[in-house]
Amino acid sequence: MTLYRAEGIVLANRDLGEADRIVVLLCREQGKIEAVAKGARRPRNRLVGLTLPFNHLRLALFSGRGLDEVSQVEGIRSFQRLRDDLLLLAYGSYLAELAGEFLPEREPCPEAFELLLESLRALEEGKDPEGVTGFFALNLLAMAGFRPALTHCLACGRRPAPGEESFFHPAAGGIYCLTCPRPSGAFSLAGALRRAMEEALAGARDFLVPLTPKDRRSFHLLLRAFLEVRLEKELRSLRFLAELVGPDERK
């Protein structure tokens, strides 16, 4: 077995046997990994708290033929506030689920690690959770190779004027002009919302602030459709959010 060190964020965990726990980690250098934390479900074991979702950790792990095994762990930041507040827990779970679903195992992506860490900090510091999670989702999709095509019509190649309405098709992954034929299931996309999404992909974290409630709602609906058509399933964290904030906000 080989010992290695890592800096990671806990995305999820699940029980193993009577006392152990498997933790899913997004690591700065190693990417997404799974590892066994021996005894992590025993009440007096310090790993009980350290292996909870959102924890930012320094770890020593053994790699072998099967799952890696946690040897040592040190907490850097617990993000306890996200676990204590039900709404923040829902938004944090959304971030963790997206990272777990879209990032492949054992492929280093330090940019995704930094994006997740920054987003968890922003949630804990009281930033607009819709803006934080929207920015995270768009940029994580781009890192995973699913950047939405927002600048030119998929049919004719024309770039819409700044305020011009268009249509976004989740399965096609891009926009269509008003005059071009488009597949069924496209979402109407206001010019202001399209520009805001472009700005988010260029690094604007407050991209949702100037939008109307109607445009915010449109953003949530088309983003959810865009995510789920690629995963081919419903995101549990979004269902949880819908139960908390109401069906009129997130469907």
C-alpha positions in Angstrom: 0.0 0.0 0.0 1.2 3.5 -0.8 0.7 6.5 1.5 -0.2 9.8 0.0 -1.4 13.2 1.3 -4.4 15.2 0.0 -6.4 18.3 0.7 -10.1 17.5 0.2 -13.7 18.5 0.6 -16.3 15.9 1.7 -19.0 15.6 -0.9 -21.0 12.7 0.6 -20.7 9.7 2.7 -22.4 6.3 3.1 -22.3 3.5 5.7 -20.0 0.5 5.3 -20.4 -2.5 7.6 -21.2 -1.9 11.2 -18.8 0.9 12.1 -17.1 2.2 8.9 -17.9 4.9 6.5 -17.1 5.5 2.8 -16.4 9.2 2.1 -16.5 10.8 -1.3 -13.9 13.6 -1.5 -13.1 16.2 -4.0 -9.3 16.7 -3.7 -7.2 19.6 -4.9 -4.6 17.4 -6.7 -6.2 13.9 -7.0 -9.7 14.9 -8.2 -12.8 13.0 -6.9 -12.0 9.9 -4.9 -13.7 7.5 -2.5 -12.0 6.3 0.6 -12.9 4.1 3.7 -12.8 5.8 7.1 -12.4 3.0 9.6 -14.6 3.3 12.7 -16.1 6.6 11.5 -19.5 5.7 12.8 -18.4 4.8 16.4 -19.7 7.6 18.7 -16.3 8.4 20.3 -14.3 8.3 17.1 -13.1 11.8 15.9 -13.9 10.8 12.3 -17.6 10.9 13.1 -17.7 14.7 12.7 -14.8 15.1 10.3 -16.4 12.9 7.6 -19.6 14.9 7.4 -20.4 16.7 4.1 -18.7 20.1 3.3 -15.8 19.5 5.7 -12.5 20.9 4.3 -9.7 18.5 5.4 -6.1 17.6 5.2 -5.7 13.8 4.9 -3.2 11.0 4.7 -4.5 8.0 2.8 -3.3 4.6 1.8 -4.0 3.5 -1.7 -4.2 -0.2 -2.6 -6.1 -2.6 -4.8 -9.5 -1.7 -3.5 -10.8 1.6 -2.0 -8.3 4.0 -0.5 -8.2 4.1 3.3 -8.1 7.2 5.5 -5.0 7.0 7.7 -5.0 10.5 9.3 -7.2 13.5 9.0 -7.1 17.1 10.2 -9.9 19.6 9.9 -9.3 22.9 8.1 -12.8 24.3 8.0 -16.0 22.6 9.0 -18.7 24.8 7.4 -20.9 23.9 10.3 -23.3 26.7 9.6 -24.3 25.0 6.4 -25.3 21.9 8.3 -27.1 23.9 11.0 -29.3 25.9 8.7 -31.8 23.8 6.7 -31.9 26.1 3.7 -28.2 26.5 3.5 -27.9 22.7 3.9 -30.1 22.3 0.8 -27.9 24.8 -1.2 -24.7 23.2 0.0 -26.0 19.8 -0.9 -26.8 21.0 -4.4 -23.1 22.1 -4.8 -21.8 18.8 -3.5 -24.2 16.7 -5.6 -23.3 18.6 -8.8 -19.5 18.1 -8.1 -20.1 14.4 -7.4 -22.2 13.8 -10.5 -20.2 15.8 -13.1 -16.6 15.3 -12.1 -15.0 12.0 -13.1 -13.0 9.9 -10.6 -9.3 10.3 -10.3 -9.0 13.2 -12.8 -7.3 16.2 -11.2 -9.3 19.5 -11.6 -7.9 22.0 -9.1 -10.1 24.7 -10.7 -13.2 22.7 -9.6 -11.9 22.3 -6.1 -11.3 26.0 -5.8 -14.7 26.8 -7.2 -16.4 24.5 -4.7 -14.4 25.8 -1.8 -15.1 29.4 -2.7 -18.8 28.7 -3.2 -19.1 27.0 0.2 -17.4 30.0 1.8 -19.8 32.4 0.0 -22.8 30.4 1.3 -21.5 30.4 4.9 -20.7 34.2 4.7 -24.3 35.0 3.7 -24.0 35.7 0.0 -27.1 35.3 -2.2 -27.5 31.5 -2.3 -29.2 31.5 -5.7 -26.4 33.5 -7.2 -23.7 31.4 -5.5 -25.2 28.1 -6.7 -26.1 29.4 -10.2 -22.5 30.7 -10.7 -21.1 27.4 -9.5 -23.4 25.3 -11.7 -22.6 27.2 -14.9 -18.9 27.2 -14.3 -18.7 23.6 -13.2 -20.6 22.6 -16.3 -18.1 24.5 -18.4 -15.2 22.7 -16.6 -16.8 19.3 -17.2 -17.1 20.0 -21.0 -20.8 21.1 -21.0 -20.5 24.8 -21.5 -23.8 26.2 -22.8 -23.6 27.8 -26.2 -25.0 31.3 -25.6 -23.3 33.5 -28.1 -24.5 32.3 -31.5 -27.6 30.6 -32.9 -27.1 26.9 -33.3 -29.1 27.0 -36.6 -27.8 30.0 -38.5 -24.7 31.0 -36.5 -25.9 34.6 -36.0 -25.1 36.4 -32.8 -28.2 37.9 -31.2 -28.2 41.6 -30.4 -27.6 42.3 -26.7 -31.3 42.8 -25.8 -32.7 40.3 -28.3 -34.8 37.4 -27.0 -33.8 33.9 -28.1 -34.6 30.3 -27.2 -32.5 27.9 -25.2 -32.8 24.2 -25.8 -31.4 22.0 -23.0 -30.7 18.9 -25.0 -29.0 20.9 -27.8 -27.1 22.9 -25.2 -27.4 26.3 -26.9 -29.6 29.0 -28.3 -31.8 29.5 -31.4 -32.9 32.8 -33.0 -36.5 33.7 -32.9 -36.7 33.2 -36.7 -34.9 29.9 -36.9 -36.6 26.4 -36.6 -35.8 24.8 -33.2 -36.6 21.5 -31.5 -39.5 21.3 -29.2 -38.9 21.8 -25.5 -36.9 25.1 -25.9 -37.1 27.8 -23.2 -37.7 31.4 -24.0 -34.5 33.3 -23.1 -34.6 37.1 -22.5 -31.7 39.1 -23.7 -30.8 40.3 -20.2 -30.7 36.7 -18.9 -28.6 35.5 -21.8 -26.1 38.3 -21.1 -26.1 37.6 -17.4 -25.3 33.9 -18.0 -22.5 34.9 -20.4 -21.1 37.2 -17.7 -21.3 34.4 -15.1 -19.2 32.2 -17.3 -16.7 35.1 -17.7 -16.4 35.4 -13.9 -19.2 37.7 -12.7 -20.4 36.2 -9.4 -23.3 38.7 -8.9 -24.8 38.0 -12.3 -28.4 37.4 -10.9 -28.6 40.7 -8.9 -29.9 42.9 -11.8 -32.4 40.3 -13.1 -36.2 40.5 -12.6 -37.9 37.7 -10.5 -39.3 36.4 -13.8 -35.8 36.1 -15.3 -34.5 34.5 -12.2 -37.2 31.9 -12.4 -36.5 31.3 -16.1 -32.8 30.8 -15.2 -33.6 28.1 -12.5 -35.9 26.2 -14.8 -33.6 26.1 -17.9 -30.6 25.4 -15.8 -32.3 22.5 -14.1 -33.4 21.1 -17.4 -29.9 21.5 -18.8 -28.4 19.6 -15.9 -30.9 16.8 -15.8 -30.9 16.1 -19.5 -27.2 15.4 -19.2 -27.5 13.3 -16.0 -30.6 11.5 -17.3 -32.1 11.7 -13.8 -33.5 14.1 -11.3 -31.2 15.8 -8.8 -32.1 14.9 -5.3 -30.8 18.2 -3.9 -33.1 20.2 -6.3 -36.1 18.2 -5.1 -35.1 19.0 -1.6 -34.8 22.7 -2.4 -38.2 22.7 -4.1 -39.7 21.2 -0.9 -38.2 24.1 1.1 -38.7 27.1 -1.0 -41.9 26.1 -2.8 -42.8 24.7 -6.2 -43.3 28.2 -7.7 -39.6 28.9 -7.2 -38.0 25.7 -8.3 -39.8 23.0 -10.3 
